[in-house]
């Protein structure tokens, strides 16, 4: 079981068990800015045909098709470079090029680069004891009884410190909690993946330089490479997270791989010391099963001499020195680390015995087909592909909770008889102005992944309404005391900004009207968070007596988290709140609570029929001038799209 997968389950379990300090996202985190569309993109790579760099266009097209059609992959961005030139790039709708994307643990390798620079500058030694560096964060007992944990132990994930990702929701001083946590085994012996090891590396940069990791790297790494569009989150104490929380554009991710492929040189200048590139890309530890070893904050790959910067759910920079090639991926897969379907598909197309030619004859026909394929992927005009089927759980055709009674009056929503789905135009007009109060009101619009990784906890959706004006359809959510008006494209995606707790997220929303096998009208919504790895899927069932039932999903979600839960049974059972579950079914009940948290169900009750909505009584108009909001959102959406 991958350590990060377990940590995700632990994080969400801590939320369910109430092990949080209640601090809100806006209290102590700098706000992530909106993506700077107007900022020029600097130092892009030259483009070339695949054949001119010795790779077949047909081969790359086959690879893209396999990635697109696999039920275990949800591809967002893909790029291949050879000899420093981009020979293939694809964006999978609704994701598009040159928008930053969360990197998760891929950024650990960047933190590792900062440590190499500190060593080169003589400000740090790898054999230093971290307890000497942070003596002020130790309590009296631990100042005396502490084994030596070195900087190198942090780099190789062998510190043995037990404080990990699951603990960060329960306190604001992560460094002090880490420094006073227990240690398992002897430091330096056992590989135990822990993102807080990387966080402490970031804290070391700040301790030795007086700068945050981002401030330290800006003139030394980001500026020389022309990486200007990025954002790196910090902890409550202002320390750059280091092990996660970085947003980068795909091509800028490729620059970091190319930098290492060139032994740390960029435009003739030595950016990262060559000795550090060599030592960090060497295997220092055997890692978890199904992987190929671990260096300094990066992973070994299957091919001899190859390695990768790896982030969960599919954020990768794969470096193949023997082929002078880079492969970059952003995705929202339901698997972690290297033993996953996506990476195995890439390995299948670049097997160990494959060696590209220096140059191949140009193939205009194959190149045209590849270009057409990438255009179809970005426009979303290829045959529809469902989101990844999770290993456990997933979409259910018949939702629970639908009341069936011979005495119930006919479902007024199904006004078109004999058709497989309601007419969208008629249905959106019928929905216009209707407001529903939800029960329970604890379910948030943000997926759990966003809540736990960005510390932006939901306050729950209180009401839901629909607006249809001049051909534009909006689904509106009342959350955190504010109406959030989301433009929804019917059969296509529309982009807009969603702001919660002063934090803005670029989303693309699409909707589809259909019916289930019982003839119940259903609105299927897909809210894709374009800067993230996750999607929020919502199915709204229109029931008799002006009620709705809502099933909430997120991708990836239930399957991966529930598998992680299996590995933390003992820790959960030791929690004092577990007694509340133990007497009523024990872990089985906790599993059910987890499932209901990950894929919850809520009901909605009509509180304002359309014919009663006026400017004076409409809560949307009163709180946020809804009559103007759709126009404003539509204009913003056009700006984003352009």
N, C-alpha and C positions, 0 to 999 in steps of 0.2 A: 504494500500500500504506500503510495507516494506521500511524503511528509506534508506537502502543501495541501493535498487533498484532505488529510486528517485535520490540518489546521483550519481549513474552511469550515469543516463540520464543527470543530471546537468553537470557532468564533460564533457561529449561528446558535450553537447549543448554549453558549454563555448568554446570548441575548434572550433566548427562551427561558433560561433559568434566572434571568434578572441579574446577572453578574456584570453590570455596567455601572459606571459612576453617574450616568445621566447627563453628562456634558453634551451639549449640542455641537454640531459641526461648525457653526459660525463663531462659537465662543473662542476658539483658539487656533483655527486653521486659516492661513492666507487663502483667499478665494482664487480658484482657477479661473483665469481670464477666458473670455470667449476666444475661439480660435481666430488668430489674426489673418483673415483672408487677404487683407490689403498689404501684408508684408511681403516683399519680394523674396522669391526662393533663390538662395545663393548656392553657387558652385554645383549645379546639377551635373550628373554624369552625361557623357556623350552617349548617343544612341547608335546602335548598329544592327544589321540583320543577323539572325542567328548563324546563318551559313558563313558569313564573313569571319565569324569567330569560332568556326569548327563544330557548331552544334546544329542539328537538324530542326527545322521549323515543325516538321511532323512530330518529332519526339516531344517537343515542348507542348504542342497542342494536345497530344495524348495525355501528358502529365496533367494539364489543366482540366481536361475532361474527367480524369479519375478523381482529382481533388474536388471537383464540382459535384459529382454524382455520388460520392461516398456518403452513406448515411451517418458516418461518424465524424464528418468534418463540416464545419460552417466557416468557409473561407471568406476573408474580408479583403486582404491585399496580398499580392504575390509579385516577386521581382527576382530576376536572374541576371547576374553580371558575369561576363567573362572578359579577361584582359582589361578590366577597368571600364567596360562599356555595358550599358544595359541592352540585353538582347531579348528580354521578355518582361512585360509588366502587365498585370491584370488586376482589376478592381471588381469585386463581386457586389452587384446591386443589393442594397442601396448605398453601399460604401463607395466612395470615389477618391480619386488621387489627391495627394498633397493636403490631406487632413490628418492631423496628428492622431495617434492611436495609443491607448494604454499599453505599456510594455511588460507589466508585471515583473517577474524575476529576471527578464532579459537585462534590465538595468544593473543587476548585480555586477556584471562584467565591467560596466563603466566605473562603478565604485572601486573595483579592483584596479583599474587604470590609475585612479587617483592615489591609491596606496603606492603603486609603482613610482609615481612622480614624487611622492614624499620621500621614499627611499632614495631616489636619485638626488634629491635636494639635500640629503643628509639630515632630514627632520624626523626620521623614524627608522627603527631596525625591526626586522621580522621576528627576532627572538625576544623582544620586549614583552614583559608581563603586563597584561591589560589592567591588572589590579594595582600596579604601580602607576599606570597612566591616570587611572580614575580613583585614586585613594579617597578623594573627598566624597565619593558616592558610596563608600563602604561603611557598614555599621561596625562597631567596635569588635564584635565577635569575628566577623569575616575578615577584618584586617589581620587577624592572627591565624585563623584556620582557613586558609585558602590554598588550593593547589595552584601551580603556575599555569596560566592559560596565555599563550602567546598570540601575537598578531597573526602569525602563520596558521595557528589553529583556527582562527576566525576565517582566514582565506580558504582553508581546505574543509571547512564545515566539520571540524573535529574538536570543538571546544567542550562538548558534553554538557553545556549549560542548558537547563531545562526550561527556562523562560523563553517562550516562543510566541508566534503570532496570536495564539488564543488568549494571551494575557493582556494584550494591548487595549481591549475594550473595557478593562476593569480599573484602569488608572492612567494618569497623565504623565508620570515620570517613568518612562520606559527604561532609561539608562540605569537609574537606581534600582529598579526592579530586576533588571538583568544582572547587575553586578552582585546582588545579594541573593540570587537564586541558587538552588542546589546544582550539583554536577553529578552526572552519571558516568561511571567508568573513569579511565585515566585520559586526560586531555591529550589529543594527538593520536589516539588509537582508533577510535570508531567514527565512521562517517555518519553524521546525523544532521540532515538538512534542516536549517533553521534560519529564517530570514532575519531574525534579530542579530545574528552574527554579523551580517552585512550592515545592519543599522549601527552597530557599535563601530564598525570600520568608518562609517560616515562621521560618527561622533569623534573618532580619533582625528580625522581631518580637521574638524572644528577646534578640537583641543589644541592641536599643534600649530594651527595657522590663524585662529581667530575668525575664520571665514566659514560660511556654510559650504557643504560639498559643491553646491551649484556655483557659488561665488568663486570658489577655488578653481573649478574646472572651466569657467567661462573663458578666461584669456588663454588658458593652456590647451584646451581641447575643442570646445564648441566653436569659438570664434575662428580659429585656424581652419576648421573643416567647413565653415559656412553653415553651421547648425544654429539657426536663429529662432526657429519656431519650436519651442519646447516648454514644458512646465514640469517641475518636480515638487511633489508634495512634501510637507514637513510634519514632524510630530508636534504634540502640544507644547513642547519646550523650544520649538524652532529649529530642531536638528533635521536636516534632510533625511528622508526615510532610507535612502540608500539601496535597500533591497527590493523596493517596489515603489509605485506612485509616480513614475516618470511617463510623460506623454511625448512621443516622437513621431515624425513622419517616416514612412517606410523607406524612402530614399535616404534619409539621414541615418536610419539604422544601417543601411547598406554601407554608408561611408565608414562607420565604425568597423565593420567587417573588412572592408578594403584596406583600412589603416593597418589592421593586424596582418592582413595578407602581405602588405608591403613592409612588414617588420617595424611598424611604428612610424614610417615616413609618410609625409603628405606634402605634395608640391615641392619635393626636395628637402623639406625640413623635418628633422627628427622630433616628432611630437611626443611619442611614448618611447622610453628607452628600449633599444633593441633587446637588451638582456632581459627586460621585464616581459616582453612579448614571448620570448623563448621559454622562460621559466614558468609563466602563467599558463601557457598552452601545453605544458608537459603533464602527464598523468602523475598525480601525487597520491591519490587514494582511489581504491576500488569503491564504487558508489553503489546505489541501490540496484536490485535485480532488474535486468532488462536494459541497463545503460552500460556505458563503455569506459567509465572512470571519470574522475574529477580533477581539475587543475586548480588554479587560483580563481575562484568565482566564475568558472566556466566549465563546460562539459566536453568530454572527448566524444568524437563521432566514430561511426563504423569504419570508414576508410582510414587507412594508415596516414597519420599526421593531421587528420581533419579534426575540427572542433566546432563548438557552437555556443553562442550566447542564447540562453534558453529561458523563456518565460512561460508560465502555465497557460494552458488553453490554446497554445499555438503561436506565441510570439517568439520568433527565432531569427537569428542570423547565423547561417551555416557557412563555414569557411572550408573550402577544399583547396589547400595549397598545391596538391599535385595536379589539379586541373585549372589552377589560377581562376577559380570560380567562386561566386558568392550566391547563396539562395536566401531570400528574406521572405518571411511569412508573418501575417497577422490573421488571427482566426478567433473563433469562439467555440472551439471543440469541447467535447465532454471528457477529454482525457488530458493527462499531464505528462510532462517530462518526455523522455526519449522513446519509451516503449509505447508508442501510440500509432494509430492508423495513418495519420497525416504524414509523419516522418517516414513511416515504412513505405508509403506510396512514393515519396521522393527517392528513398533508397532503391526502390524497385526500378525506377527510371534511370538512376545513376548507379548501377551495380558496381561491386568492387572491381570487376574486370573491365569496366568501361573506361575508355580514354578518348577524349575528343580529339578530332583532327586539328591541325593548325588552321586549315581553311577548307571549306567545302564549296562546290559550285553553287552559284546563286540559284534559288528555286522560287521564282516569282509566284507560281501557283500555290505552293505550300505556304509562302509568306502571306499571301492574300487571305488564305483560309485561316491562318493563325490570327491575323489582324481582325478578320470578321468575328472570330470566336471571342477575342478579348473585348471587342465592341459590344457583342451580345451579352457578355457577362456583366459589363458595366451598366448597360441599359436595362438589364433584366429581361431581355427578350428571348433568352433561351427557354426551353421547356421548363415549366415550373419545377422547382426542387423544394421539398419540405425541409424544415430544420432538422438537425441531427436527432435521431431517435435515441433517447437516453437508455442506458443499459437496464435501468430499473425505472418504472413509471413512464411518464410521458403523456401524450394526448389520449384522452378517452372519448370515445364516440358518443356515449350516452352519459350525460352528466347526472350525478346523484343530486337529489333534492328536488327534482321536478315533480310537482304534485299532480297526480292523476286521479280524478274523481268523476264518476258518472254524473254527479250533481253540479260540477263546475260549469260555468257558462262558457260558451265558445271563446276561443282565443281571438280577441279582436285584432291582434297583430297580423294574423294570417288572412288578410282580406283578398288575396289573389289565390283562387283555388286552381288546383291542377298544374301549378308551376313548381319547378324544383327550388326556386328561390324567389324572395320578394323582389319587386322592381325597385332598384336603388333610388331612382328619382322620387317615386311615390312614397317610398318608405322614409327617406330622409325628410321629406316635407311633413309626414305624419309625426315624426319624432321631434320636429323643430319646437323648441321651447319647453319640452318636457323635462322636469326635474325630479330626480329620485333620491330619497334618503337611504343610505346604505346601512346594513347591519350584518356583521359587526363593522365598526369604524376604525379598526386597527390595521387594516391592510393598506400598504402604501403603493403609490405609483412606481416608485423606484424598485428595481429588483433587489433581492437580498445581497447580491454580490456588490452592488454599488454602496449599499448601506454599510456593509462591514469593511470594505476595502477603502472607502473614502470617508468613513466615520460620519456619514450624512444620514442619520437615523430618521425614519419616517414618523410622522404623527398620525398617519392614517387618513384615508379618503372618507370624508363625511357625506358628500353628495356627488351625484353625477348628473350631467345634463347634456342635451344635444342642441346644436344650433345649425340651421341651414339658411344661408343667405347668399343670394346672387350666384348660385352654383357651387358655393364653397361649403363643405360639411365639416363641423367641428364637434369633437367630443371634449367635454369640459369637466374637470375634476376640482372639487373643493377640498384642498388639503393645506394644513398649516395656516388656516384662516384666510386663504387666498384662492381665488378661482384661477385655474391653469387651463387656458384654451388651446387645444391642440388641433391644428388642421389635419384632416385625414383624407388621403387620396383613395378613391374607390377604384381598386384594381391597379393602383400605382402608389408610389411613395411621395409624400410631401414633407419637406424639411421645415423645421422651426426650432426655436430655443425653448427649453423647459428650465425654469429657474425655481429652485427650492432651497430655502435657507440661504439665499443670496448666492447660491452656486448654480451656474448655468451649464446645461448639457445640450449638445446638438443632437436632435433626434429626427428620425424619418418615420412617418406613420402611414400605414395603409389599412384599408378595411375591405371586407367582403361580406355581402349579405347572402345568406344561404338558409337552409332548413335542415333540421336533424331528421332521423328516420321516423319520428313521431309527427312531423309536420310543424314543429315549433320553429318559429323564425329565430335566426341566430345572426348576430353581428360579430365577425371575427376580426380582431384588431391585432396589428403587429406594430409595436413601438420599438424601433431599433435605435439604440444609443450609439451613434456613429463614431464616437471617440473611445468607446468601451468594447468589451468582449461580449456583452450581454444583450439580450432582447427581452422585452416584456410582452407576452402573448396574453390576450384577454378574450374570452368568449362570453358574449352577453346573450342570454336566452330570454326571449320575450314571452312571458307566461300569461295565463288568464288573469283577469281582475287587476290589470295594470300593474303587474309586478314583473321584476326582472331577476334572473339568477346570473351571477357572474363567477366564472371560473378563471383564476389567475395562474399563469405559468411564467417561468423564466427559463431561458436557454443560454448557457447550460445551467443545470440546476439539480433537480431531485436525485437523479441517478448517481451523480458523482458525490453529492453531499451525503446521501444515505449510505453509500459504500464507506465513506470516511467515518461515519458514525459507528460502524461496526468495530472500528479500531480504537474507539475511545470509550468503550463500554465501562471499563474499570474505573476510569477517572470520573465519569458521570455518576456511577453508582456510589462513589465516595462523597459526592456533593450532598450537603445537608438538605437541599431542596428535593433530592431524589426520593426522599421518604414520601413525598406527596404522590409520586408515581408508583412507588413500590407496593403500597397497599392496594392499589387499584389496577394491577396488571403489570407493574414493573417496567422493564425496558420495552416491552411490546407497546405499552401505552405511550411511552416517550417517543417511540418510532412514529406512532400515529400523530402525536403532537407535532413532531418534526415535519411529517408529510403535510399536515394541515398548514404549517407555517410556510413551507416552500411552495405548495400548490393549494392555496386557500380557496374557499368558496364563500361568497357573500350574497345577500339578497338586497334588492332595492324596492322601495315602496313609493309610488307616485305621490308627490306632495304638491305638484302644481301642474295641472293639465294645460295643454298648449293654449286653449281658448281663454284661460284665465290669466295668462302672462301679460303684464303691461310694464311700461317703463317704471311705474311707481312700485310695483310689487315684485318684479323679477329680481331675485337676489344677485344674479350675475350682473345685471345692469347697475344695481346699487353699489356693489363692491368694486367692480372693475370696468364699468362702462362697456358692457358686452356688445352693445350695438356698434361701438367703434372698434372694439378689440379684434373682431374677425378681419376687418379691413387692414388694421395695422399689422396683424400677424401675417396676413397674405402678402403685404408689401415686404415685410422682413423675410418671408420665405422666398420671395422672388430674388431678393438681394443675396441670400445665402446660396440659392441654386446657381445664380449667375456667377 
